[in-house]
Amino acid sequence: MGVEAELREEFDRWERKETAVLEVLPYPLLAVSVLFTLLQPLWGAQVHLPAALGLSTALTAWVLWFHTLHPESHRDGPLMGLYYAGLVAMTACLVLLTPWFGFFAFIGYVHAFQYLKGRWRYVGVAVTSAVTAVSYVGGSAGITAKEWWKWPAVSAITTVLAMAAFYADVMSARRNDRQKRALVELHRANADLEAALAENAGLHAQLLVQAREAGVLDERQRMAGEIHDTLAQGLAGILTQLQAAEQASDHPATARRHVANAMDLARESLVEARRTVRAVGPSALAESRLPDAIGDVARRWSEVNRVEAVLTTTGDARPMRTDVEVALLRTAQEALANVAKHARADRVALTLSYMEDLVTLDVLDDGVGFLVDAKRAGGSPDGGFGLAGMRQRVRRLAGRLDVESEPGGGTAITVTVPAIPAGGEG
């Protein structure tokens, strides 16, 4: 864009110089013509000085008024046509008086280009060529009956040459205009590009901020879910076992069993908490496949809570992407924790079903059940933090969670997620 600015500055500088020269050019040309006219008597030539000086004065005033003092009239085509006609007429009279005004006649070409439009420019060039041809043949004294042909011949040659030069000048001016327009368009395009780049930079920065905020929010949600699924559930289980141990103080064997369960839960919770901080998947999945991991969770839960829990696996059990398996495992843990806290069930059935495009987990208990709408109305719209956490996990995978229950009729929780294979795209 530095080259573009330099070219525009060069064009502007050249135009300013050209405009300044053309503004004053008529006056030195007229001065030279008058000077040579005044010197003619010294050379023995006859010239009507009063007429020449009078016409020169009138011509100076004419050019000064239209050309110099009133530039706002330069856009008025008819008015400038009148100016040009007066200019050529007075110049022709002066050239007939003395050929030295041929110097000034040159200004007719310049002003034809500046002030006439379209074909009238070429008419002005032809007329100016005829006037200058008079000076070439020596003025009116050179046009005699014997050599009358000189002026038409010189005029024709001068007109052809002037027309060719004038046409080349017009073409050059058009090229310059096109180049100027191209530079203006280039400047505008560069300005638009700079504005677009600045806007894109702002949007990029905004997206980075939003991405960081989304990452922070996602990490908070992950940590909240993991804390609930590990520490909160573990602490609740430990508290339940210790309360049971306290109530069984009269039965030492039973109390020791509850205390041992509490210690096991504490160890498992500690391991899971450390893995959560390191953003590592659950230890159960690190050591076994998903069906085995859920089966082990159900078995240990059944031992602790003295409630039968059975897992059934259907379909082609194949490795899924980590976040899919974590969501299903955490759903099983949360559902079993809810059964232990609220259902007072005697049996829980878990079904893990592998289909072509989906994986589902059903958790059914024969407990007391509840009114689903009433549960949603209390606390949070999702029916407690546990259900809310499960729904958030499942929604992040474009899955769904359904809860069906009624008082005395048990509860069924169904989670359906896409069957994204290990190493597959999300």
Secondary structure, DSSP 4 states (H G I P E B T S, - for coil): -HHHHHHHHHHHHHHHHHHHHHHHTHHHHHHHHHHHHHHGGGGT----HHHHHHHHHHHHHHHIIIIII-GGGGG-HHHHHHHHHHHHHHHHHHHHH-GGGHHHHTHHHHHHHHH--TTHHHHHHHHHHHHHHHHHTTGGGG--STTTTHHHHHHHHHHHHHHHHHHHHHHHHHHHHHHHHHHHHHHHHHHHHHHHHHHHHHHHHHHHHHHHHHHHHHHHHHHHHHHIIIIIHHHHHHHHHHHHHHHTTT-HHHHHHHHHHHHHHHHHHHHHHHHHHTTPPPHHHHHS-HHHHHHHHHHHHHHHHT-EEEEEEES----B-HHHHHHHHHHHHHHHHHIIIII--SEEEEEEEE-SSEEEEEEEE-S----HHHHHHSSSTTSSHHHHHHHHHHHHTT-EEEEEE-TTS-EEEEEEEE--BTT---
